[in-house]
Amino acid sequence: MITPICLFAVESGSRSWGFASDDSDYDVRCVHVRPMHEYLGIHTPGEQIEVVIDVGKDKLEIISWDIADGICTDYPTALKSIL
């Protein structure tokens, strides 16, 4: 299995703005690209990947948008993260 390649990642959410509370999670927003053959098939990949990782009492939430779909269509949050 070939995994997507992360092109860009940024911290997001309350911690990035300095408004984190004791129970705030860590938010990461990314843009990724997949191998070309995955875009050319009948079963195209999803636009977004979401992963939540629990590390002790902390939670890491990662959301990644596909460069071909997510950024170019209806994801203003993705554009806001980049800009």
N, C-alpha and C positions, 0 to 999 in steps of 0.2 A: 504494500500500500504506500502510495506517495502522499505525503502530507502537504497542506498548503504552506506557502512561504510568507512570513510576515514581512510586509514592506514598511510599516509604520506603526508605532504604538505610543500611546500617550496616557498619562494618569488623568482620570476624570472624576467627577463627583465631588462630594463635600470635602474630601481631603485635599484635593487640588486647589480648592478655593479658600482653604483655611477655616472651614466651618465644621470640621469633624467632631463628632461626639465620641464618648467611650465605646459605643456599640456600632460605630460606622464601619462599613466594609471598605475594602480597597477596590476601586473600579479602574479597569484598564480598557481602553478602546483601541482597536487595531484595524488596519486595512491589510488584506491578504490577496495573493494571487495563487491560482492552481496551475498545474501542468496543462498545456494547450489541449491535449487529447481529452481532458475532462470537459472542456467547453464545447467540443465538437460532436459529442455523442448524443444519443437520444435522451438519455437520463442525465440532464445537466445538474451540477451541484447546487446546493442551496445558497442563498444570498448571504446568509449570516451564520456564524458559529458562536455558540454560547457555552461557556464553561464556568462552573463555580467550583472553587477548591477551598475546602476547609483546612486551615492550618491552626491547630490548637483552638483558641477562642476567636481567632480572626477568620474572615472570609474574603477570598479574592474572587471577584467577578470579572470575567474577561468576555468581551463581545467584540467580534471581528466581522467586518463587512467585506464581501468580495469586491475587488476593484472593478470587475466587469458589470456587476449588477447593482450592488448596494450603494455605491457612491454615485452612480449615474442616474438612479431612478428616484426613489422616494425616501431617502434617509437623510433628512436635514441634520440629525444628530451627528452623523458621520462627518458631514461637511463642517459642522460647528467644531468638532473635535480637531480637525485638521487646521482650520483657520485660527 
